[in-house]
Amino acid sequence: MGNTGSNRKMTLLTSALGESLMDITQLLTFAVDNGARQVLISAGSPPILFKEGKLVFTKMDSLGSDDTRELVYSVLSPADIEKLENDRELSFTFAVRQDSRCLGSAYFERGSLAAVFRIAPSSVVLPTKLGLPSLVAEATEAPQGLIVVAAPPGHGKSTAIASLVEFINSEREATILTIEKRIVHPCVNRKSIVTQRQVGRDTLSVLSALEAAAEQDPDVLVIDPMVGDEVIRRALAFAGRGHLMIASMEADYVLEVVEQLLAAGAAEHGRTVHRQLGAQLMLIVALRLLPREGADGRVPACELLKVDADVARLVAAGELKALGKRMAEPEETGTWTMDSFILKLRERGLVSDEVARRYMLDPDLLET
């Protein structure tokens, strides 16, 4: 937290909080009410909000080391505090109030405790309202296969995953099991039965939860996030036994996802993993949230790969160059690149030329 220097405009926020604050719930409630999506606290600085793409300094006293410790520890269990002290960092979730949850990331810097609190959406919206292509929701109707949602940190992976779970939950009778690093969106059973397991609290690891899932036999298995070669291999095998798999991965583009999946088959597992990918992979969507032109908030951009027989053959063969060429062909149905999607957002006036240029792989396309 020490270096807050950036090109973002920094402003002072006069609030009703007063100059001194020792209640993290009060601070986060204020942030929610004022449309902020992050709160940053560190010793030597007043609390800072991140709102509408800008850093906003609250008009409060600077926090000391004891202040930041008290604020963070007030929302942690004794076990979490012990883990933070031992590991020097901790990810956690907690409810600010009934309609809002926060994703916390606490860590030490310069000997003091600091934290970033990301405010999750107050409710889960269905995929089309979230801005996901209809093809993504349609893919969840399949009885088996693998759907991957990819994005960099903070660009909506978990929100998209929760939206797909809610879509299935609302549309059909199924047993859904989720394995999550942090449960941000607790589910209420609708047409489906949803069981949510948080790693570190309800299960020791993703791998141990995957082993147990074989006995639990869910119709739909969700992994958020899917990290590690062994996890990928077991997830692919699970999908091949008649289950629908939905997983998130950290990646910027579709081809990065394919590369990570293929890498899970290195050495002795190569042929098996490549064959399973060709057979089970149904769809990959890569997300990026871009600053919206002329308005608050962000607009989703996405890259999509719908797997048909030809794509499955390219994936199984590991032919990434040929796959990239196919994605760039404008006539392909259900497949498009991030650049082409951003160009459409720009044509509709939803993003500026500056934003488009910043996020496109080939900004020269703006001139053609």
C-alpha positions in Angstrom: 0.0 0.0 0.0 3.0 2.3 0.4 3.0 3.6 -3.2 -0.4 5.1 -4.2 1.2 7.2 -7.0 -0.7 6.7 -10.3 -2.2 8.6 -13.1 -5.6 8.3 -11.5 -7.1 11.5 -10.3 -7.0 11.8 -6.5 -9.7 13.7 -4.7 -10.7 14.4 -1.1 -14.0 12.9 0.1 -15.8 14.8 2.8 -17.9 12.3 4.7 -20.1 12.0 7.7 -17.7 9.5 9.2 -15.8 12.1 11.2 -12.0 12.4 11.4 -11.5 9.3 13.6 -12.8 5.8 12.8 -12.4 2.5 14.6 -15.3 0.6 13.0 -14.5 -1.3 9.8 -18.2 -2.1 9.2 -19.0 1.6 9.4 -16.3 2.4 6.8 -17.3 -0.3 4.4 -21.0 0.5 4.7 -20.1 4.1 3.8 -18.2 2.8 0.8 -21.1 0.6 -0.4 -23.6 3.5 0.0 -21.3 5.8 -2.1 -20.7 3.4 -4.9 -17.1 2.5 -4.2 -15.8 -1.0 -5.2 -12.7 -1.1 -3.1 -11.4 0.2 0.2 -7.7 0.3 1.0 -6.2 0.8 4.4 -2.6 1.1 5.5 -0.6 2.7 8.2 0.4 6.3 7.6 -2.6 7.1 5.3 -6.3 7.7 5.8 -8.6 5.1 4.4 -8.8 5.3 0.6 -11.8 4.4 -1.6 -11.5 3.2 -5.2 -14.5 4.6 -7.1 -15.3 5.2 -10.8 -11.6 4.5 -11.7 -10.3 7.0 -9.2 -8.5 6.9 -5.9 -10.6 8.9 -3.3 -9.0 9.9 -0.1 -11.4 10.1 2.9 -11.1 13.2 5.0 -10.0 11.4 8.1 -7.0 11.1 10.3 -4.1 8.9 9.1 -4.2 5.4 10.5 -1.5 4.0 12.7 -0.2 0.5 13.0 -2.5 -0.3 15.9 -5.5 1.2 14.0 -5.1 -1.0 10.9 -4.6 -4.1 13.1 -7.7 -3.4 15.1 -9.8 -2.7 11.9 -8.7 -6.0 10.2 -8.8 -8.2 13.3 -12.3 -7.1 14.1 -13.7 -9.2 11.2 -11.4 -12.2 11.6 -11.8 -15.4 13.7 -9.0 -16.4 16.1 -8.0 -19.1 13.6 -7.8 -16.5 10.8 -5.8 -14.2 12.9 -3.3 -17.0 13.7 -3.0 -17.9 10.0 -2.4 -14.3 9.1 0.3 -13.9 11.7 2.0 -17.1 10.5 1.6 -16.7 6.7 1.8 -12.9 6.6 -1.1 -12.7 4.3 -4.8 -13.9 4.3 -7.7 -13.9 1.9 -11.2 -13.9 3.5 -14.8 -12.9 3.0 -17.4 -11.4 5.4 -20.8 -9.7 5.3 -20.8 -5.9 5.6 -24.6 -6.0 6.0 -27.4 -8.4 4.8 -27.1 -7.3 1.1 -23.3 -6.8 0.8 -20.2 -9.0 1.1 -16.6 -8.1 1.0 -13.5 -9.9 -0.3 -10.7 -9.1 2.0 -7.0 -9.4 1.4 -4.8 -8.6 4.4 -1.0 -8.6 4.4 2.0 -7.0 6.1 4.0 -4.1 4.6 6.8 -2.2 6.2 6.0 -4.1 9.4 2.4 -3.0 9.7 -0.9 -4.6 8.7 -2.6 -3.4 5.5 -5.7 -4.6 3.6 -7.7 -4.3 0.5 -11.5 -4.8 0.7 -13.3 -5.5 -2.6 -17.0 -5.0 -2.4 -18.9 -7.8 -4.2 -22.2 -7.1 -6.0 -25.1 -7.1 -3.6 -27.0 -9.8 -5.7 -26.3 -12.3 -8.4 -27.8 -11.3 -11.8 -28.4 -13.8 -14.6 -25.8 -14.1 -17.3 -27.4 -11.9 -20.0 -27.9 -9.0 -17.6 -24.3 -9.4 -16.5 -23.3 -8.9 -20.2 -22.2 -12.5 -20.9 -23.0 -13.8 -24.4 -26.1 -16.0 -24.6 -23.9 -18.8 -25.8 -22.3 -19.1 -22.4 -25.6 -19.6 -20.5 -26.8 -22.0 -23.3 -23.6 -24.1 -22.7 -24.7 -24.8 -19.1 -27.6 -26.9 -20.4 -25.3 -29.6 -21.5 -25.2 -32.8 -19.4 -21.4 -33.0 -19.4 -18.3 -31.2 -20.5 -16.1 -28.3 -19.4 -16.8 -24.6 -19.5 -14.0 -22.2 -18.5 -14.5 -18.5 -17.4 -11.2 -16.6 -17.5 -10.2 -13.1 -16.5 -7.4 -11.2 -14.7 -7.9 -10.6 -10.9 -10.8 -8.2 -10.2 -12.4 -8.5 -13.7 -15.4 -10.6 -12.8 -14.5 -14.3 -12.9 -16.3 -15.2 -9.6 -19.2 -13.0 -10.4 -19.6 -14.7 -13.8 -19.3 -18.1 -12.2 -22.0 -17.2 -9.6 -24.2 -16.0 -12.4 -24.0 -19.3 -14.2 -24.7 -21.3 -11.1 -27.7 -19.1 -10.4 -28.9 -19.6 -14.0 -28.8 -23.4 -13.6 -30.3 -23.2 -10.1 -33.2 -21.2 -11.6 -33.7 -23.2 -14.7 -33.5 -26.9 -14.0 -33.4 -29.6 -11.3 -29.8 -30.6 -10.6 -27.3 -31.2 -7.8 -24.6 -28.5 -7.9 -21.4 -28.7 -5.9 -19.1 -25.7 -5.8 -15.5 -25.7 -4.5 -14.5 -22.1 -3.9 -11.5 -20.3 -2.6 -13.8 -17.8 -1.1 -17.6 -18.0 -1.0 -18.7 -14.5 -2.1 -22.2 -15.3 -3.2 -24.1 -17.7 -0.9 -26.7 -19.6 -2.9 -30.4 -20.3 -2.0 -31.8 -23.5 -3.4 -34.4 -22.8 -6.1 -34.9 -25.7 -8.6 -31.5 -27.1 -7.8 -29.8 -28.2 -4.7 -26.6 -26.2 -4.3 -23.8 -27.3 -1.9 -20.9 -24.8 -1.5 -17.5 -25.8 0.0 -14.9 -23.2 0.9 -11.3 -24.3 0.7 -9.6 -24.0 4.1 -12.9 -24.0 6.0 -15.1 -26.8 4.6 -12.3 -28.8 2.9 -8.5 -28.9 3.2 -7.8 -28.4 -0.5 -9.4 -28.4 -4.0 -7.8 -31.8 -4.6 -9.4 -33.4 -1.5 -12.8 -31.8 -2.3 -12.4 -33.3 -5.9 -11.8 -36.7 -4.4 -14.9 -36.5 -2.2 -16.9 -35.2 -5.2 -16.6 -38.6 -6.9 -18.6 -40.1 -4.1 -21.1 -37.1 -3.9 -21.8 -37.5 -7.6 -23.1 -34.0 -8.4 -24.7 -33.2 -11.8 -22.7 -29.9 -11.9 -19.3 -29.3 -10.4 -17.9 -25.8 -10.1 -14.2 -25.0 -9.3 -13.4 -21.3 -8.6 -10.5 -21.1 -9.3 -9.1 -24.1 -11.1 -5.3 -23.9 -10.5 -2.6 -26.6 -10.9 -1.9 -29.4 -13.3 -3.3 -32.1 -11.0 -6.5 -30.2 -10.4 -7.0 -29.7 -14.1 -6.3 -33.4 -14.9 -8.8 -34.6 -12.2 -11.4 -32.0 -13.4 -11.1 -33.2 -17.0 -11.5 -36.8 -15.8 -14.5 -35.9 -13.7 -16.2 -34.2 -16.7 -15.6 -37.3 -18.8 -17.6 -39.4 -16.3 -20.8 -37.6 -17.2 -20.7 -34.4 -15.2 -20.9 -30.7 -16.2 -17.7 -28.8 -15.1 -17.6 -25.0 -14.8 -14.3 -23.6 -13.8 -12.6 -20.2 -13.5 -9.0 -19.6 -14.5 -6.7 -16.6 -14.3 -5.9 -15.6 -17.9 -6.3 -12.6 -20.2 -7.2 -14.4 -23.4 -8.7 -17.7 -24.6 -5.4 -19.0 -26.1 -3.8 -18.5 -22.7 -6.4 -20.8 -21.2 -5.9 -23.4 -23.8 -2.1 -23.2 -23.2 -2.6 -23.7 -19.5 -4.9 -26.6 -20.0 -2.5 -28.3 -22.5 0.4 -27.7 -20.1 -1.4 -29.9 -17.5 -0.6 -32.8 -19.8 3.1 -32.4 -19.7 5.3 -35.5 -19.8 3.5 -38.8 -19.1 0.0 -37.3 -19.0 0.2 -35.5 -22.3 -1.7 -37.7 -24.7 -4.5 -38.4 -22.1 -5.0 -34.8 -21.3 -5.0 -33.6 -24.9 -7.5 -36.3 -25.8 -9.8 -35.4 -22.8 -9.6 -31.7 -23.7 -10.7 -32.4 -27.3 -13.6 -34.5 -26.0 -14.7 -32.4 -23.0 -14.0 -28.7 -23.6 -17.2 -27.0 -24.7 -16.6 -23.3 -24.3 -14.1 -20.7 -23.1 -15.0 -17.1 -22.3 -12.3 -14.6 -21.4 -13.6 -11.4 -19.6 -12.2 -7.9 -19.2 -14.0 -5.0 -17.5 -13.3 -1.7 -19.3 -14.0 1.9 -18.0 -17.4 3.0 -19.5 -17.3 6.1 -21.6 -19.2 9.1 -20.2 -20.7 7.2 -17.3 -19.9 5.5 -14.0 -18.9 1.9 -13.8 -17.3 -0.6 -16.2 -18.5 -2.4 -19.3 -17.7 -6.1 -19.9 -15.6 -7.1 -23.0 -15.2 -10.7 -23.8 -13.4 -13.1 -26.0 -15.2 -16.4 -26.9 -14.3 -19.8 -28.2 -17.2 -22.2 -28.8 -15.8 -25.7 -29.4 -17.0 -27.6 -32.4 -15.5 -30.7 -34.1 -12.8 -28.6 -35.9 -11.8 -26.7 -32.8 -11.7 -29.8 -30.7 -9.3 -31.4 -33.2 -7.0 -28.3 -33.1 -7.1 -28.3 -29.3 -6.4 -32.0 -29.0 -3.5 -31.5 -31.4 -2.2 -28.5 -29.5 -2.2 -26.4 -32.7 -2.5 -23.0 -31.0 -1.5 -20.9 -34.1 -4.2 -22.5 -36.2 -6.6 -22.0 -33.4 -5.7 -18.3 -33.1 -6.1 -17.9 -36.9 -9.6 -19.5 -36.8 -10.7 -17.2 -33.9 -9.7 -14.1 -36.0 -11.9 -15.2 -38.9 -14.9 -12.8 -38.8 -17.3 -15.4 -40.3 -16.9 -17.9 -37.5 -20.1 -18.4 -35.5 -19.7 -18.4 -31.7 -16.1 -17.4 -31.8 -14.5 -13.9 -31.7 -11.4 -12.2 -30.3 -11.1 -9.6 -27.6 -10.0 -7.0 -30.1 -13.1 -7.5 -32.3 -15.4 -7.2 -29.3 -13.7 -4.0 -28.1 -14.0 -2.5 -31.5 -17.8 -3.1 -31.4 -17.9 -1.5 -27.9 -16.1 1.5 -29.3 -18.4 1.7 -32.3 -21.4 1.8 -29.9 -19.7 4.6 -27.9 -19.4 2.5 -24.8 -15.6 2.9 -24.5 -13.3 5.7 -25.6 -10.5 5.4 -28.2 -8.0 5.7 -25.4 -9.5 2.8 -23.5 -9.8 0.7 -26.7 -6.2 1.3 -27.5 -5.1 0.4 -24.0 -6.8 -3.0 -23.9 -6.5 -4.2 -27.5 -3.7 -6.5 -28.5 -3.5 -4.8 -31.9 -4.5 -1.1 -31.5 -3.6 -0.5 -35.2 -7.0 -2.1 -35.9 -8.6 1.2 -34.7 -7.2 2.8 -37.8 -8.7 0.3 -40.3 
